[in-house]
Amino acid sequence: MGSSIQKALKKAKIKHWLSIVVISMASCLILIFISDSLSTRHTTQLHDRLFLEHRISQPNVTIDSQVTANNSAFGGNIITNRSKNVDGYLIPWSTLTSSYSWIGSSVDFNELTPGSHSSGKTDYEYDKQTKQKVATFYNPAIKDYYGGVQNQLEAVGELKNHVAEVAISFKKPLTMKQVKDRIPENLNIAWLYMHSEIADESKGPAGLPVYGYADTELSKDSFETFIDDLKTYDSNNSMEAIQHYINENEHKPFNEVTVLGVMVTGQTKNFHELIGKDFIRGASVGVTAPVVPYIKPTK
């Protein structure tokens, strides 16, 4: 009798532990499935966010490739390889390593945000990995900038046999037609500077993004796509400056839409035509590269 009870108790104990093992394994499989599903959703969202970020806030920066790395059911990284096109010359730009998990995702803003360098009387921003100078745009609504508003057109013109990109900032906003009329045909319009937040820039760079888009034709369709991108970028309506810009410009006739500046690229000798033009408030040189015999500049 005693041994029968012991056997029954032993059987019940084994059954109990088997049940725990089965339930634990099932719970782990369900957790892995849920984590994998959430991670997949977040990696897709992160890919889209990175492409969108570059369309509207990275002047003349192109994504060459974007791949998933260190991928698992619980997360991983997205590696974004980037470059700049300067009149047909591809210049390396910093690589981003953004992360995602089943909880959420994070853009690599550390590398997106330029560093600041001060040496003697020279202050400028630079790309953290390549150490290339970052061209600065000046908002016409901001009176004072740390280090003053620079006009480096004469300096870039003295750089012989090079290609360069230059951020041209206007004294006042110009219409698309006015931009077309004022930028020489032997320079490429690589990016349109449309908007940025108003901040106190007199004590140092605030690190705030500029917003705009690439469009060599300055077309209505591209501007409408830009507005749609801004809506997607701030889909929860939490960024006051962007919402204000959308409300001010979404239904404006296209011939009244204005531009705050342009990123132009070209051979340094072709920038001479812009020197002394009264519509220019500032001109900041970014990336430069020597012309070589085996790569022909675009213009």
C-alpha positions in Angstrom: 0.0 0.0 0.0 2.8 2.4 1.0 4.8 1.6 -2.1 1.7 2.2 -4.4 1.2 5.6 -2.8 4.9 6.4 -3.3 4.7 5.3 -7.0 1.6 7.5 -7.5 3.3 10.5 -5.9 6.4 10.0 -8.0 4.2 9.8 -11.2 2.4 12.9 -10.2 5.7 14.7 -9.5 7.1 13.7 -12.9 3.9 14.8 -14.6 4.0 18.1 -12.7 7.6 18.8 -13.8 6.9 17.7 -17.4 4.0 20.2 -17.4 6.3 22.9 -16.2 8.9 22.1 -18.9 6.3 22.0 -21.6 4.7 25.3 -20.5 8.1 26.9 -20.2 9.2 25.8 -23.6 5.9 27.0 -25.1 6.2 30.3 -23.3 9.8 30.7 -24.6 8.7 30.0 -28.2 5.8 32.4 -27.9 8.1 35.1 -26.5 10.7 34.5 -29.3 7.9 34.7 -31.9 6.5 37.9 -30.4 10.0 39.4 -30.0 10.9 38.5 -33.6 7.7 40.0 -35.0 8.2 43.2 -33.0 11.9 43.4 -34.0 11.0 42.9 -37.7 8.4 45.7 -37.5 10.9 48.0 -35.8 13.7 47.3 -38.2 11.4 48.1 -41.1 10.3 51.3 -39.4 14.0 52.2 -38.7 15.0 51.6 -42.4 12.1 53.9 -43.5 13.0 56.5 -40.9 16.6 56.7 -41.9 15.7 57.2 -45.6 13.2 59.9 -44.6 15.8 61.6 -42.3 18.2 61.9 -45.3 15.6 63.1 -47.7 14.6 66.1 -45.6 17.5 67.0 -43.2 20.9 65.8 -44.7 22.1 68.4 -47.3 23.7 66.6 -50.3 24.2 63.3 -48.4 23.3 60.1 -50.3 22.7 56.7 -48.8 24.9 54.3 -50.8 23.7 51.1 -48.9 21.8 50.3 -45.9 22.0 46.8 -44.4 20.9 44.9 -41.3 23.7 43.5 -39.1 23.9 41.5 -35.8 20.3 40.5 -36.4 18.5 38.3 -33.9 15.0 37.8 -32.6 15.6 40.4 -30.0 17.3 43.1 -32.0 20.3 44.2 -34.1 21.8 47.1 -36.0 21.2 48.9 -39.3 24.4 50.1 -41.0 24.0 53.1 -43.3 26.9 53.8 -45.7 26.9 57.3 -47.0 28.7 59.7 -49.4 28.4 63.2 -50.9 28.3 63.9 -54.6 30.4 67.0 -55.3 30.1 67.7 -59.1 30.5 64.1 -60.0 33.1 63.2 -57.3 31.9 60.8 -54.6 33.3 61.8 -51.2 33.1 59.4 -48.2 30.8 60.5 -45.4 30.3 59.1 -41.9 28.7 55.6 -41.5 25.7 55.3 -39.2 25.1 52.4 -36.8 21.5 52.6 -35.7 19.9 50.0 -33.4 16.6 48.3 -33.0 15.0 45.7 -30.7 11.6 44.3 -29.9 11.1 47.3 -27.6 11.8 50.0 -30.2 14.5 51.6 -32.4 17.1 54.4 -32.3 18.6 56.5 -35.1 22.4 57.1 -34.7 22.0 60.8 -34.0 25.5 60.9 -32.5 27.0 60.6 -36.0 24.2 62.6 -37.7 25.1 65.6 -35.5 28.3 67.3 -36.6 31.1 68.1 -34.2 32.4 71.7 -33.6 36.0 72.8 -33.9 37.6 76.0 -32.8 41.2 76.9 -33.7 42.4 80.5 -33.3 40.0 82.7 -35.2 38.5 79.8 -37.2 35.3 78.0 -36.0 33.5 75.4 -38.0 31.5 72.2 -37.9 32.9 68.9 -39.1 31.8 65.3 -39.9 32.9 63.2 -37.0 34.3 60.2 -38.9 35.7 61.8 -42.1 36.7 65.1 -40.4 35.5 66.9 -43.5 34.1 70.4 -43.0 30.3 70.7 -42.8 28.9 73.6 -44.8 26.7 75.9 -42.6 23.4 77.5 -43.6 22.4 80.9 -42.1 18.7 81.5 -41.5 17.8 85.1 -42.6 15.6 85.5 -39.5 18.6 84.9 -37.1 20.6 88.1 -36.7 23.8 87.0 -34.9 25.8 83.8 -35.4 28.7 82.5 -33.3 31.8 83.4 -35.3 29.8 85.7 -37.6 28.2 85.0 -40.9 31.0 83.7 -43.2 31.3 84.4 -47.0 33.9 82.1 -48.3 33.3 82.5 -52.0 36.6 84.3 -52.7 38.5 81.7 -50.7 37.0 78.8 -52.6 37.7 80.6 -55.9 41.4 80.7 -55.0 41.4 76.9 -54.6 42.7 75.9 -58.1 41.6 72.7 -59.9 39.2 71.5 -57.3 35.5 70.7 -57.0 33.6 72.0 -54.0 30.2 72.2 -52.3 29.1 75.6 -50.9 26.0 76.4 -48.8 24.6 79.7 -50.1 22.3 81.5 -47.7 20.1 84.3 -49.0 19.6 87.7 -47.4 15.9 87.2 -47.7 13.8 84.2 -48.9 13.7 83.9 -52.7 11.0 82.2 -54.9 11.9 79.2 -57.0 12.1 81.3 -60.2 14.4 83.9 -58.5 16.7 81.0 -57.4 16.8 79.7 -61.0 17.6 83.2 -62.3 20.4 83.8 -59.8 22.4 80.5 -59.7 24.8 80.2 -62.7 24.2 77.3 -65.0 27.7 76.0 -64.6 27.0 75.1 -61.0 24.8 72.2 -59.7 21.9 72.9 -57.3 22.3 69.9 -55.0 19.9 70.8 -52.2 17.3 73.4 -51.3 17.3 74.9 -47.8 13.7 75.5 -46.9 13.3 75.7 -43.1 15.0 75.6 -39.8 14.1 76.4 -36.2 14.9 79.9 -34.9 17.4 79.6 -32.1 20.1 81.7 -30.3 23.1 80.9 -32.5 25.2 83.8 -31.1 26.8 81.7 -28.2 27.6 78.6 -30.3 26.0 76.1 -32.8 22.7 74.9 -31.4 22.9 71.7 -33.4 19.4 72.0 -34.8 18.7 70.4 -38.1 17.9 72.3 -41.3 15.1 71.0 -43.5 15.0 70.8 -47.3 15.3 68.5 -50.2 17.2 67.7 -53.4 15.6 68.9 -56.6 17.6 70.1 -59.6 14.5 71.2 -61.4 12.9 73.2 -58.6 9.5 71.6 -59.4 6.1 71.8 -57.8 5.9 67.9 -57.5 9.1 67.8 -55.5 7.9 70.5 -53.2 4.6 68.6 -52.6 6.6 65.4 -51.8 8.7 67.4 -49.3 5.5 68.6 -47.6 4.3 64.9 -47.4 7.6 63.9 -46.0 7.4 66.5 -43.3 3.9 65.2 -42.4 5.3 61.6 -42.1 8.3 62.8 -40.2 6.2 64.5 -37.6 3.1 62.2 -37.8 2.2 62.8 -34.1 2.2 66.7 -34.6 4.7 67.2 -31.8 7.3 69.4 -33.6 5.9 73.0 -33.5 8.3 74.4 -36.1 7.5 71.7 -38.7 3.8 72.0 -38.1 4.0 75.8 -38.5 5.9 75.4 -41.8 3.3 72.9 -43.1 0.4 75.1 -42.2 2.1 78.2 -43.8 3.1 76.5 -47.0 0.9 73.5 -47.8 -1.7 75.4 -49.7 0.4 78.3 -50.8 0.6 78.9 -54.6 3.8 77.3 -55.8 5.1 80.6 -57.4 5.0 82.1 -53.8 6.9 79.2 -52.1 10.3 80.6 -51.0 13.8 79.1 -50.4 16.2 80.2 -47.7 19.3 79.0 -49.4 20.9 76.4 -51.7 23.7 73.9 -51.6 25.6 74.2 -54.8 28.5 72.1 -56.2 30.9 72.7 -59.0 34.4 73.4 -60.1 35.9 76.1 -57.8 36.6 78.4 -60.8 32.8 78.5 -61.5 32.1 80.1 -58.1 33.6 83.5 -59.2 30.3 84.5 -60.8 28.6 84.6 -57.4 31.2 86.8 -55.7 29.7 90.1 -54.7 26.1 89.2 -55.5 23.8 91.3 -53.3 21.2 88.5 -52.7 23.8 86.4 -50.8 24.0 86.7 -47.0 26.6 84.0 -46.4 28.5 81.3 -48.2 30.0 78.4 -46.3 32.3 75.9 -48.0 31.8 72.2 -47.2 33.6 69.3 -48.9 36.3 69.9 -51.5 38.3 67.5 -53.6 41.1 67.9 -56.2 40.2 67.3 -59.8 42.0 64.2 -61.3 42.4 63.5 -65.0 40.3 60.3 -64.9 37.1 61.7 -63.4 35.4 64.4 -65.3 33.3 66.9 -63.3 29.6 67.1 -64.0 29.9 70.8 -64.9 
